[in-house]
Amino acid sequence: MTQPNVTADQLVEYLNVFHHAFQEAVRSFLPKPLHDSLLRQALSQHHIRGFVSTQFGAGYEYTGEGPPGISVKVGSRRVEYIFLDDAAASIRRLPSMLAVDGHDVGIMYLTLEGGFPFRLATPDASIRFVDVGFRVPPWDRIVRLAEIFADRTAAFWSPANAAMRGVQAARADADVATLDVETSNRIGVSLSQYIKEFKAKTVLVLGDYHDEGAERLETIRAALMRFGYQPVLVKEVPEQPHHDLQQKVVAIASVARFIVIDDSSLSGHLVEFPLVQSNR
């Protein structure tokens, strides 16, 4: 039996419930001075664009501009084309830079140039963009934060799922904020300067933290620093009461530019690698 699809009004309700749950959870997870450091928290104070395709997919984008509010565009084209409605038809006909075949894929701090940025390839595919540029000259677009899903069913976009995902997003963002503070303190710069200048260079380093393994990790760290990156070890990030170790690894990995794994000896990375791989 075919499931009913989400409507524009249901997507607005979803986003309202999501942000209420997100903000309530943030207040419980983080001290107030850190609230404004969260990207989603800051962007939610401005206009949010929603997208519903009657053919395939739904999603939303935080524009970072204009007064707060939510508008939803409904169209018969695929959600990727509604989202990137400023791209010319000739660009939409180009091959995809990314064919997204997994859920919760994250793309951050880079520019996709030369083809149509992405297409969702499977019924459960989804992607999150954070400070990503799309460019096919003369077309140029910057996306501060957007989340696009292949699933357009009303069940997927229910208020109950909105509340659950709002709390999950708050947990992940709280870990990111804590990592930002700890890293900015460690390298001796202000939090704002770190976010602006250093965060896109964060690299997660996994491996054996004991004896010779620890020495190898320090060698890898030094090499990364010579290339201008900011390497982070999981053990350096403070524990969070709302995350176990596996959740902590995934949260850190989600904000890293890339991950380096030293596979020279047996250690926790044998568990961590499948985790970060399955979460892309």
C-alpha positions as CSV (number, residue, x, y, z in Angstrom):
1,M,0.0,0.0,0.0
2,T,1.4,3.4,-1.0
3,Q,2.1,5.7,2.0
4,P,0.9,9.3,1.9
5,N,3.6,11.9,1.2
6,V,4.5,14.9,3.2
7,T,2.7,18.1,2.5
8,A,4.0,21.7,2.8
9,D,2.1,22.2,6.0
10,Q,3.5,19.0,7.5
11,L,7.0,20.0,6.6
12,V,6.5,23.3,8.4
13,E,5.2,21.5,11.4
14,Y,8.1,19.1,11.3
15,L,10.7,21.9,11.3
16,N,8.9,23.8,14.1
17,V,8.9,20.6,16.3
18,F,12.5,19.8,15.3
19,H,13.8,23.2,16.3
20,H,11.9,23.3,19.6
21,A,13.3,19.9,20.6
22,F,16.8,21.0,19.4
23,Q,16.8,24.2,21.4
24,E,15.4,22.5,24.6
25,A,18.1,19.8,24.3
26,V,20.9,22.4,23.7
27,R,19.9,24.1,26.9
28,S,20.4,20.9,28.8
29,F,23.6,19.8,27.1
30,L,25.6,23.0,26.9
31,P,26.3,26.1,29.1
32,K,24.5,29.2,27.8
33,P,27.7,31.0,26.5
34,L,28.2,28.2,24.0
35,H,24.7,28.3,22.5
36,D,25.4,31.0,19.9
37,S,28.5,29.0,18.7
38,L,26.2,26.4,17.2
39,L,25.8,26.9,13.5
40,R,22.3,25.5,13.4
41,Q,21.2,27.6,16.4
42,A,22.6,30.8,14.7
43,L,21.1,30.0,11.3
44,S,17.7,29.1,12.7
45,Q,17.2,32.8,13.6
46,H,16.9,33.5,9.9
47,H,14.7,32.3,7.0
48,I,14.5,28.5,6.4
49,R,13.5,27.2,2.9
50,G,11.7,23.8,2.7
51,F,11.4,21.7,-0.4
52,V,8.8,19.0,-1.2
53,S,8.9,17.1,-4.5
54,T,5.8,15.3,-5.7
55,Q,8.2,13.0,-7.6
56,F,11.2,12.3,-5.3
57,G,12.5,13.7,-2.0
58,A,12.1,16.5,0.4
59,G,14.4,18.7,2.5
60,Y,15.3,22.1,3.9
61,E,18.0,24.8,3.8
62,Y,19.1,27.4,6.4
63,T,19.6,30.5,4.3
64,G,21.3,32.6,7.0
65,E,19.5,35.6,5.6
66,G,16.3,37.5,6.3
67,P,13.9,37.4,9.3
68,P,13.0,34.1,10.9
69,G,10.3,32.0,9.2
70,I,9.7,29.0,7.1
71,S,8.6,28.8,3.5
72,V,8.1,25.6,1.5
73,K,8.3,25.2,-2.2
74,V,6.4,22.3,-3.7
75,G,7.3,21.1,-7.2
76,S,7.1,18.1,-9.6
77,R,10.8,18.0,-10.2
78,R,13.2,15.9,-8.1
79,V,14.1,17.6,-4.8
80,E,17.7,18.2,-5.9
81,Y,16.4,20.4,-8.7
82,I,13.9,22.3,-6.5
83,F,16.7,22.9,-3.9
84,L,19.1,24.1,-6.6
85,D,16.4,26.0,-8.6
86,D,18.9,28.7,-9.6
87,A,21.0,26.3,-11.6
88,A,20.3,26.4,-15.4
89,A,18.8,23.5,-17.2
90,S,22.2,22.9,-18.9
91,I,23.7,22.4,-15.5
92,R,21.0,20.0,-14.4
93,R,21.9,17.8,-17.4
94,L,25.5,17.5,-16.4
95,P,26.8,14.3,-14.7
96,S,26.6,14.2,-10.9
97,M,29.7,15.2,-8.9
98,L,28.2,13.0,-6.1
99,A,25.8,10.0,-6.4
100,V,24.5,9.6,-2.8
101,D,23.6,6.0,-2.0
102,G,23.7,6.1,1.8
103,H,21.9,7.9,4.6
104,D,23.2,10.8,6.6
105,V,26.2,11.5,4.2
106,G,28.0,14.7,5.3
107,I,29.8,17.1,3.0
108,M,31.6,20.1,4.7
109,Y,33.9,23.0,3.9
110,L,34.7,22.4,0.2
111,T,33.5,23.4,-3.3
112,L,32.0,21.0,-5.8
113,E,32.9,22.3,-9.3
114,G,32.4,21.1,-12.9
115,G,29.1,19.1,-12.7
116,F,25.7,19.0,-11.2
117,P,26.6,18.8,-7.4
118,F,24.7,15.7,-6.4
119,R,21.9,13.3,-6.9
120,L,20.2,11.0,-4.4
121,A,20.7,7.5,-5.8
122,T,18.6,5.3,-3.4
123,P,15.2,5.6,-1.7
124,D,16.8,6.0,1.7
125,A,19.6,8.3,0.7
126,S,20.2,11.6,2.5
127,I,22.9,14.3,2.6
128,R,23.9,17.2,4.7
129,F,25.9,20.2,3.4
130,V,27.8,22.5,5.7
131,D,29.5,25.6,4.2
132,V,29.8,24.0,0.8
133,G,30.2,25.8,-2.6
134,F,28.6,24.6,-5.9
135,R,30.2,26.1,-9.0
136,V,29.7,25.6,-12.7
137,P,30.7,29.0,-14.2
138,P,29.0,31.4,-14.3
139,W,26.7,29.7,-11.8
140,D,28.0,29.9,-8.2
141,R,26.1,29.0,-5.0
142,I,27.1,28.8,-1.3
143,V,25.1,26.6,1.1
144,R,25.5,27.3,4.8
145,L,23.5,24.3,6.0
146,A,21.1,22.1,4.2
147,E,19.7,18.6,4.6
148,I,18.1,16.7,1.7
149,F,16.3,13.4,1.8
150,A,15.1,10.9,-0.7
151,D,12.2,9.9,1.6
152,R,9.2,12.1,1.2
153,T,6.6,10.0,3.1
154,A,4.5,11.7,5.8
155,A,5.6,9.0,8.3
156,F,9.3,9.9,7.8
157,W,8.5,13.6,8.4
158,S,6.2,13.1,11.4
159,P,6.3,15.3,14.6
160,A,7.5,12.3,16.6
161,N,10.5,11.8,14.3
162,A,11.1,15.6,14.3
163,A,11.4,15.6,18.2
164,M,13.7,12.6,18.2
165,R,16.0,14.0,15.5
166,G,16.1,17.5,17.1
167,V,17.5,15.9,20.3
168,Q,20.0,13.8,18.2
169,A,21.2,16.9,16.4
170,A,21.6,18.8,19.7
171,R,23.7,16.0,21.1
172,A,26.0,15.9,18.0
173,D,26.3,19.7,18.0
174,A,27.0,19.8,21.7
175,D,30.0,17.5,21.1
176,V,31.1,19.6,18.2
177,A,31.0,22.8,20.4
178,T,32.9,21.1,23.2
179,L,35.5,19.9,20.8
180,D,35.8,23.4,19.3
181,V,36.3,25.0,22.8
182,E,38.9,22.4,23.8
183,T,40.8,22.6,20.5
184,S,40.8,26.4,20.4
185,N,42.1,26.5,24.0
186,R,44.8,23.9,23.1
187,I,46.1,25.9,20.1
188,G,45.8,29.2,21.9
189,V,43.2,31.1,19.8
190,S,39.8,32.5,20.5
191,L,36.8,30.3,19.8
192,S,35.6,32.6,17.0
193,Q,39.0,32.7,15.4
194,Y,39.2,28.9,15.6
195,I,35.8,28.4,13.9
196,K,36.7,30.9,11.2
197,E,40.3,29.9,10.4
198,F,41.1,26.5,11.8
199,K,38.0,24.3,12.0
200,A,38.0,23.3,8.3
201,K,41.5,21.8,8.9
202,T,40.5,19.5,11.7
203,V,41.7,15.9,11.2
204,L,40.7,12.9,13.4
205,V,43.6,10.5,14.1
206,L,42.8,7.0,15.2
207,G,45.1,4.2,16.3
208,D,46.8,2.6,19.3
209,Y,47.2,5.0,22.2
210,H,49.7,2.8,24.2
211,D,53.5,2.7,24.1
212,E,54.8,2.5,20.5
213,G,51.4,3.2,19.1
214,A,51.2,6.5,21.0
215,E,54.6,7.4,19.6
216,R,53.4,6.7,16.0
217,L,50.3,8.8,16.6
218,E,52.5,11.7,17.8
219,T,54.6,11.4,14.7
220,I,51.5,11.4,12.5
221,R,50.2,14.4,14.4
222,A,53.4,16.3,13.9
223,A,53.4,15.6,10.1
224,L,49.8,16.8,9.8
225,M,50.6,20.0,11.7
226,R,53.4,20.7,9.3
227,F,50.8,20.7,6.5
228,G,48.6,23.2,8.4
229,Y,46.1,20.7,9.8
230,Q,44.7,20.5,13.4
231,P,44.9,16.8,14.4
232,V,42.7,15.6,17.2
233,L,42.9,12.4,19.2
234,V,39.6,10.9,20.7
235,K,41.2,10.7,24.2
236,E,41.8,14.5,24.2
237,V,38.1,15.3,23.9
238,P,36.2,15.5,27.2
239,E,33.6,12.8,27.9
240,Q,30.0,13.8,27.5
241,P,27.4,12.2,29.8
242,H,24.9,11.8,26.9
243,H,27.3,10.0,24.6
244,D,29.1,6.7,24.9
245,L,32.6,6.2,23.4
246,Q,31.2,5.0,20.0
247,Q,28.9,8.0,19.7
248,K,31.7,10.3,20.7
249,V,33.9,8.9,17.9
250,V,31.1,9.4,15.3
251,A,30.4,12.9,16.5
252,I,34.1,13.9,16.2
253,A,34.5,12.2,12.8
254,S,31.4,14.1,11.5
255,V,33.2,17.5,11.8
256,A,36.7,16.3,10.7
257,R,38.0,17.2,7.2
258,F,39.2,13.7,7.0
259,I,40.4,10.8,9.2
260,V,43.9,9.2,9.5
261,I,44.1,5.7,10.9
262,D,47.3,4.0,12.1
263,D,46.7,0.3,11.5
264,S,50.1,-0.9,12.7
265,S,48.8,-2.7,15.9
266,L,45.6,-3.9,17.4
267,S,43.6,-1.3,19.2
268,G,40.2,0.4,19.5
269,H,40.4,1.6,15.9
270,L,39.3,-1.8,14.8
271,V,35.9,-0.9,16.2
272,E,36.1,2.8,15.4
273,F,36.9,2.3,11.7
274,P,33.6,0.4,10.8
275,L,31.7,3.1,12.8
276,V,33.0,6.1,10.9
277,Q,32.8,4.1,7.6
278,S,29.2,3.2,8.1
279,N,28.3,6.8,9.1
280,R,30.3,8.1,6.1
